[in-house]
Amino acid sequence: QVQLVESGGGLVQAGGSLRLSCTASRNIFSINAMGWYRQAPGKQRELVAAITRDSSVNYAESVKGRFTISRDNAKNTVFLQMDSLKPEDTRVYYCNAHSSGDNREYWGQGTQVTVSS
């Protein structure tokens, strides 16, 4: 059962932009926070950006000023606008949603972002 559907990853040259989107299934109730994580091989997943239902945001220091997170509560969708991409941003990006209804974390399948130099 697919509960978080991601799109927007791909290959881009350094300095370019990508826009990721993630839509949560309707059967996930009471979503409060949504966000994006990325993971390096052999490392812990790290938070890239997160946003609450009330639009409180949090960014990793490495992406501040370059990435912008937003959401459409009515559509259960979160976006990540990525500008001024660097090769260091190359990673698999995972969508995340936290449900207050069942106090669980939900994850997308991951979408590959590759930035060439």
Secondary structure, DSSP 8 states (H G I E B T S, - for coil): ---EEEE--EEEETT--EEEEEEE-TTS-SEEEEEEEEE-TTS--EEEEEE-TT--EEE-GGGTTTEEEEEEGGGTEEEEEE-S--GGG-EEEEEEEEETTTTEEEE---EEEEEE-
